[in-house]
C-alpha cells in the first residue's frame, strides 16, 4: 500500500534502526550515494531494493529518485536513515492512504532529539511533507529543499522521530559545513537570476515557492543574521524550555548561519575580483557542465 524511500551515504550505524521501523512495507527503496561502509549490504539483507547514484545536490537527487525509481505503490514515504517511524505514525499512514480523497501529500510532524531530549520548542520546523504521490511532488533548492506538492495537502497524527546527533556533534558540524556551502551557492544562484526581491511577496505571494524565495532573500539580507537566528529559536520559539539541549542547539544553528554569512561574503569578494580582472587575450574556450554519472544496482 505504501512504498518507502531512504537516502543514504555511509549510514551503517543508523540504517538498521530505520529499516526496523518500516518493516511493515514490502517495497523499501534505498537510494545510496556509493557508500564505502556496509550500508548497501545492510539494506539488501533487510530486503530493500538498492539504487546507486552520485550525489550532486539535494533537490536534484530527490527529484531524480521520484522520476526514476519504480515504486510498487502509488504512495511514497520518504525518510532519512536517522529518522524513525513511530507505531502511531505508521497507523496514521495506513488510515490516510485508504481514503485520501483528492489529497496528494500529507504533512508529518517530526520530533528532533538531542540524545534523549526532545527539542520540542527550539527546532526550526516541525511539519514536513513526507508522504506523497511521487508524480505530484517536486523539490527546489540545492540544500534544505522546499517540497512543492501539486494538489491539496493533508496532515497525519503520530510522530517521525529524528536523531540528528546520533553520530555525534563532530559529524553534525561536518555535515552542516557542507550544507552551508550549498546554501552559499543557492544565494549566489538566486541573485544571478536577477529575480526582483520584494518584501511584500515574502508575506503575501500566492504561490508557495515564490513566497518561500522572498522569505529566504529577506532573511539573507538582514544584518546580524546569526544573532537573529539564535534569538528567534531560543527566545522567540521558547527554546529555553528545552533546557541545556535547547541552548546548545540554538547556538549550533546560529553558528551554521554564521558559516553561511562568511562564505557568502567570501564568494562575493571572489566574484567581484574575477569580474574586475582583465580578460585573457585570445581566450575563446568554454566550460561545459557535465551531468552526474548515474547507475542502478539490483539485487
Buried (B, 14 or more C-beta within 10 A) or exposed (E): BBBBBBBBBBBBBBBBBBBEBBEBBEBBBBBBBBBEBBBBEBBBEBEBBBBBBEBBBBBBBBBBBBEEBEBEBBBBBBBBBBBBBBEEBBBBBEEBBEEBEEBBBBBBBBBBBBEEBBBBBBBBEBBBBBBBBBEBBBBBBBBBBBBBBEEEBBEBEBBBBBBBBBBEEEEBEEEBEEBBBBBBBBBBEBBEEEEEBBEEBBEEBEEEEBBBBBBBBBBBEEEEBBEBBBBBBBEEBEBBEBEEBBBBBBBBBBBBBBBBBEBBEEBBEEEEEEEEEEEEEEEEEEEEEEEEEEEEBEE
